[in-house]
Amino acid sequence: MAAGAASPRERYRSQVRAEIKARAWEQIATAGASGLSLNAIAKELGMSGPALYRYFGGRDDLITELVRDAYRSLADTFCAAADAGSGLSGLARAMRRWALEDPQRYFLVYGTPVPGYRAPDDTTATAREIMATLLDVCAAEDPAGPAGDAGADAADTTREGAPAPADALEAHLADHRHWAGDHPAPPHVLRRALAYWTRLHGVLSLELAGHFTGMGFDPEVLFTAEFEGLKGRS
């Protein structure tokens, strides 16, 4: 056997784990992540419950693998879009395509938390990788720049001289940027990235949950209008 090649036993174990995860996604699609049952999966695969636990130590271990796979998939999708130079519009469209391909995968990481489950730190690291890509693109497309940003700061105040909401948020983000990791983006770029992130997830979540069904318009047109509209306000 060549050095580094998987043994037949390792290949079999990898195949069984993949089958378990595929069945888990099917369960999540019908009952949600909180209804995930390893015993039910074992029965579907013709295994005993104890036999399945040789592949995953428990429900939380299985959910963690699914969360890791989902975050890794989105991180790779974002990275590919950024490397292609598609900009913020490309990132937004890539996110929507990724979400529509598998809504349950999207809801597992961005939907209602699973009761009693806490994701491990490595999934947080991958989530930050996704955000770092967004921050990179926001910084590259920054329409203000140092001089323009200073002008915006001067104009973005109320008549009473108090900071406008955008400036207040930037001041807050200057001291509350843990979510951005060690990314050097200035506060106005952090604000821009958050605006994109929250707006796009808001529209996506409503679309995937079916809240636009029957309203008579194309959700993709709304989605495009939302991120294009943000360009002129950033």
SEPA-208408 format. One line per 8 residues: for each residue x, y, z of N, C-alpha, C. Coordinates in pm, whole numbers. Each point is the difference from the previous one (the first is absolute). Layout:
<atoms>
X/Y/Z/X/Y/Z/X/Y/Z | ... .
</atoms>
This chain:
<atoms>
85/-120/0/-85/120/0/88/125/0 | -27/94/-90/80/121/-10/-8/81/128 | 111/71/28/4/82/120/-110/106/-6 | -73/12/109/-107/98/7/-133/-48/-53 | -2/-115/-67/-127/-52/-53/-84/-59/113 | -130/18/-10/-90/-52/102/-11/-151/-12 | -8/-66/113/-17/-145/1/-146/-33/-33 | -30/-125/-39/-139/-39/-26/-91/29/120 .
50/-24/120/-80/26/120/-30/149/14 | 100/84/-28/-20/145/10/-97/48/-106 | 10/-56/-121/-94/39/-106/-142/-41/36 | -15/-117/58/-133/-47/41/-57/92/109 | 83/34/96/-45/88/108/-43/136/-56 | 77/53/-93/-34/129/-61/-131/-9/-77 | -21/-111/-68/-124/-20/-76/-121/-7/93 | 14/-75/109/-111/-13/93/-32/135/65 .
103/75/37/-22/133/59/-74/90/-99 | 38/-7/-126/-67/81/-102/-146/-41/-14 | -29/-130/8/-137/-46/-9/-82/46/121 | 62/-4/116/-69/47/121/-33/148/-13 | 94/79/-49/-24/143/-15/-109/27/-105 | -2/-79/-108/-104/17/-101/-138/-28/60 | -11/-104/81/-128/-31/66/-36/108/101 | 99/55/64/-26/107/97/-59/122/-70 .
54/35/-118/-55/114/-73/-144/-26/-40 | -30/-125/-36/-138/-34/-35/-93/18/120 | 46/-41/117/-80/18/121/-21/148/30 | 107/76/-11/-7/144/29/-99/68/-93 | -4/-44/-125/-92/59/-98/-145/-21/38 | -30/-108/71/-139/-31/35/-36/36/144 | 97/-11/91/-31/21/142/83/108/67 | 96/59/-73/86/100/60/114/-65/78 .
103/80/27/118/-53/69/-32/-48/141 | -96/64/67/-35/-41/136/-64/-138/4 | -53/-46/-114/-62/-131/-6/92/-110/-49 | 129/31/-12/96/-99/-50/10/-118/96 | -10/-121/-56/4/-122/82/101/-97/-58 | 106/-28/76/100/-96/-46/-57/-140/-7 | -88/-35/91/-60/-133/-4/-83/-20/-126 | -72/105/-41/-79/-10/-123/91/-15/-121 .
112/73/0/95/-13/-111/59/-140/-3 | 35/-52/116/55/-136/7/-98/-101/-59 | -128/17/33/-102/-93/-50/-10/7/-151 | 6/123/-55/-8/17/-145/119/-66/-70 | 115/0/64/120/-58/-59/18/-147/33 | -95/-57/75/10/-140/36/107/-27/103 | 26/97/87/101/-12/104/-68/3/136 | 70/-43/100/-47/16/137/42/138/48 .
-71/51/102/38/129/56/143/3/48 | 44/-99/79/139/-1/47/101/-3/-114 | -34/-66/-111/92/-6/-114/18/139/-61 | -109/75/-10/11/135/-57/84/90/88 | -6/-20/130/76/85/92/150/-22/-12 | 41/-101/-77/143/-16/-27/48/103/-104 | -96/58/-70/35/97/-104/-21/144/46 | -100/20/84/-25/131/61/-36/-23/146 .
64/75/89/-16/-22/142/-136/38/55 | -78/74/-75/-131/43/46/-61/99/-97 | -121/45/32/-69/94/-88/82/125/-23 | 60/55/107/74/125/-15/123/-18/-88 | 65/-115/8/115/-25/-87/-42/-1/-147 | -115/-59/-27/-50/-4/-137/-38/140/-48 | -70/75/83/-36/137/-38/124/83/-25 | 102/-18/83/125/75/-18/62/-28/-136 .
-1/-126/-43/55/-33/-131/-81/67/-111 | -131/2/16/-84/64/-101/24/151/-3 | 15/61/117/27/144/7/135/30/-62 | 100/-82/32/133/20/-60/-7/-7/-152 | -69/-101/-51/-13/-15/-145/-69/122/-62 | -105/49/66/-75/113/-54/85/126/-3 | 66/32/111/84/119/5/115/-10/-101 | 60/-121/-10/112/-16/-93/-46/20/-143 .
-119/-51/-31/-55/15/-135/-22/148/-33 | -59/75/94/-24/142/-27/131/77/-6 | 95/-32/87/131/68/-3/67/-21/-135 | -5/-122/-51/61/-29/-131/-74/73/-111 | -133/7/12/-80/71/-100/35/148/-2 | 10/60/117/36/142/12/140/25/-56 | 93/-88/37/139/17/-43/9/-7/-152 | -72/-95/-61/3/-14/-145/-56/125/-68 .
-109/53/55/-60/121/-58/94/119/13 | 65/13/116/94/111/20/121/-14/-91 | 52/-122/-13/117/-23/-86/-32/29/-146 | -126/-18/-37/-42/27/-138/-20/149/-25 | 15/81/106/-13/145/-14/-143/45/-22 | -95/-76/50/-141/32/-26/-55/108/91 | 75/41/101/-42/110/86/-116/-33/91 | -55/105/63/-109/-20/95/-124/-58/-67 .
-29/43/-122/-115/-55/-70/18/-149/-23 | 122/-40/-36/28/-141/-22/-10/-82/127 | 48/57/111/-11/-70/128/-146/-21/37 | -80/104/-19/-142/-10/34/-69/-107/-83 | 25/0/-129/-63/-100/-88/50/-141/33 | 129/-10/33/55/-132/36/-66/-51/128 | -22/90/97/-66/-40/124/-142/-48/-27 | -72/72/-85/-138/-39/-28/-5/-135/-72 .
89/-21/-97/3/-130/-68/30/-112/99 | 96/24/88/38/-100/99/-118/-33/91 | -72/102/42/-114/-20/91/-114/-73/-70 | -28/36/-125/-111/-63/-72/30/-145/-36 | 128/-32/-16/37/-139/-31/-42/-94/112 | 6/47/124/-33/-86/115/-46/89/116 | -127/37/2/-51/89/105/25/-53/141 | -8/-133/21/21/-53/135/144/20/47 .
93/-7/-93/140/27/34/14/146/45 | -67/90/-70/2/141/38/-60/21/139 | -118/-59/23/-67/20/128/75/-65/116 | 78/-105/-26/74/-62/109/101/96/59 | 62/84/-84/102/91/51/-52/142/24 | -108/39/-67/-49/137/14/-146/8/46 | -57/-114/34/-138/0/45/-11/-6/152 | -111/-53/48/-23/-11/144/101/-96/63 .
68/39/108/98/-89/65/-65/-130/46 | 77/-108/-5/-48/-129/47/5/0/153 | -112/-25/68/-1/1/147/105/-93/59 | 79/54/92/99/-81/70/129/-24/-75 | 11/55/-121/121/-24/-79/86/125/-5 | 131/-20/17/95/111/-12/108/-39/-99 | 15/80/-104/99/-30/-104/141/16/56 | 96/-84/-43/138/11/47/70/121/-59 .
114/34/58/72/121/-40/45/-3/-145 | 30/-118/-55/51/-3/-136/-106/43/-102 | -128/-19/32/-103/49/-91/-7/152/4 | 28/57/116/5/147/11/114/54/-85 | 111/-72/-3/115/43/-81/-36/2/-148 | -74/-100/-45/-41/-4/-141/-100/111/-30 | -89/28/94/-95/110/-18/75/133/-13 | 107/15/77/80/122/-11/74/7/-133 .
36/-114/-54/63/-4/-132/-96/54/-106 | -127/-37/13/-103/51/-91/-11/151/14 | -6/48/124/-10/143/23/124/74/-48 | 118/-61/17/124/64/-46/-3/20/-151 | -55/-96/-72/-11/14/-145/-91/117/-35 | -112/11/71/-91/112/-23/68/133/32 | 73/5/109/71/122/37/105/38/-104 | 70/-99/-52/100/27/-104/-64/66/-121 .
-113/-54/-43/-66/53/-119/-60/138/29 | -56/17/120/-53/133/37/111/104/0 | 116/-35/52/112/93/4/48/33/-141 | 4/-102/-87/46/21/-137/-96/88/-79 | -129/-5/34/-100/78/-72/-43/125/78 | 77/37/101/-35/117/83/-12/123/-88 | -120/56/-15/-19/116/-88/49/131/60 | 25/1/130/36/126/66/150/21/1 .
72/-96/53/143/21/18/22/95/116 | 124/24/41/28/85/117/-58/140/-12 | 17/64/-119/-47/138/-12/-153/4/-7 | -55/-89/-83/-145/-2/-14/-68/-35/129 | 61/-88/78/-61/-40/126/-5/116/97 | 106/81/-2/2/116/89/-111/96/-37 | -24/16/-133/-107/87/-44/-134/-53/41 | -16/-131/-9/-126/-61/41/-25/20/147 .
109/-12/82/-15/20/143/-51/140/30 | 52/100/-76/-40/138/26/-147/21/-35 | -46/-69/-106/-138/20/-43/-99/-83/80 | 49/-110/56/-90/-96/66/-23/37/146 | -50/116/26/-32/42/136/-139/61/1 | -62/-2/114/-133/61/13/16/150/17 | -111/73/-9/4/145/14/47/43/139 | -25/-86/98/41/35/136/148/-31/24 .
69/-53/-100/141/-30/15/27/-138/55 | -104/-77/33/20/-136/50/34/-93/-116 | 73/-106/29/34/-94/-109/-124/-59/-64 | 4/-15/-134/-106/-70/-70/9/-149/34 | -108/-76/-24/3/-142/35/119/-75/-59 | 37/30/-125/112/-71/-63/129/27/76 | 22/128/37/121/34/74/0/-62/138 | -116/-5/64/-8/-61/132/36/-148/-8 .
-46/-68/-106/33/-141/-17/149/-17/-25 | 58/85/-83/143/-10/-27/82/20/128 | -41/97/82/70/23/126/-10/-123/89 | -116/-63/0/-20/-121/80/87/-114/-53 | 3/-17/-133/77/-109/-59/150/17/19 | 45/124/15/142/24/22/50/-71/126 | -89/-14/99/37/-66/126/-66/-136/18 | -77/-42/-99/-70/-129/9/16/-73/-134 .
122/-41/-28/30/-61/-128/52/-143/15 | -30/-64/111/45/-137/22/-50/-92/-110 | -121/23/-50/-60/-83/-105/81/3/-129 | 81/106/-19/78/13/-123/139/-62/13 | 28/-61/115/132/-60/20/110/104/-4 | 109/-31/-70/111/94/-8/-1/77/-132 | -115/5/-67/-8/74/-127/22/149/25 | 83/66/-82/33/141/25/-102/100/-54 .
-114/-45/-45/-98/91/-59/-37/112/97 | -8/124/-49/-42/113/86/-149/-11/31 | -47/76/100/-140/-12/42/-103/18/-110 | 23/93/-96/-102/20/-103/-9/-121/-94 | 109/-74/-15/-5/-123/-80/-69/-111/80 | 24/-4/130/-71/-97/85/-150/24/-10 | -39/126/6/-144/33/-9/-56/-45/-135 | 75/24/-105/-47/-37/-134/-18/-152/-10 .
97/-74/52/-9/-146/-5/-120/-50/79 | -23/57/119/-115/-41/80/-131/32/-70 | -5/115/-67/-122/38/-72/-31/-102/-109 | 103/-39/-76/-21/-102/-103/-43/-132/62 | 72/-41/104/-23/-132/61/-142/-12/54 | -42/100/77/-132/-8/62/-111/16/-102 | 17/90/-97/-104/21/-101/-19/-126/-86 | 110/-57/-44/-10/-116/-88/-56/-121/72 .
43/-21/125/-54/-112/76/-148/22/30 | -39/123/23/-140/27/27/-89/-39/-117 | 39/41/-121/-79/-34/-118/4/-150/-27 | 119/-60/12/13/-143/-25/-84/-83/97 | 5/35/127/-74/-75/100/-150/4/-27 | -49/116/-37/-142/13/-32/-36/-81/-124 | 86/7/-101/-27/-74/-123/0/-151/24 | 103/-49/69/12/-145/20/-109/-54/92 .
-50/84/90/-108/-43/89/-136/8/-68 | -4/47/-125/-124/3/-76/-89/120/25 | 55/105/64/-85/114/34/-34/88/-120 | 69/-20/-113/-34/76/-120/-96/-76/-91 | -26/-126/34/-88/-82/-82/-139/63/-9 | -49/13/-121/-134/55/-19/-5/152/-3 | 114/67/18/-1/146/-1/8/57/-141 | 34/-84/-96/-9/42/-140/121/71/-56 .
115/-6/68/120/61/-57/114/-101/6 | 105/29/-75/115/-89/-9/98/35/113 | 24/-92/95/92/29/110/141/35/-47 | 41/-53/-113/135/31/-49/14/146/-37 | -108/59/-54/3/142/-35/10/83/128 | -75/-37/103/9/70/128/140/-14/59 | 54/-121/-3/133/-25/53/104/88/-69 | -8/7/-134/94/82/-76/-16/147/35 .
-123/45/11/-25/141/34/58/36/137 | -8/-93/94/50/27/135/151/23/0 | 78/-92/-61/144/20/8/48/110/-96 | -71/23/-111/38/110/-87/-31/133/66 | -112/6/75/-35/122/70/99/37/107 | 60/-99/61/98/26/105/125/68/-54 | 31/-21/-128/121/59/-58/-4/152/8 | -116/55/-27/-10/146/0/-9/59/139 .
-17/-82/104/-17/52/136/119/-29/88 | 101/-73/-54/113/-39/83/104/110/4 .
</atoms>
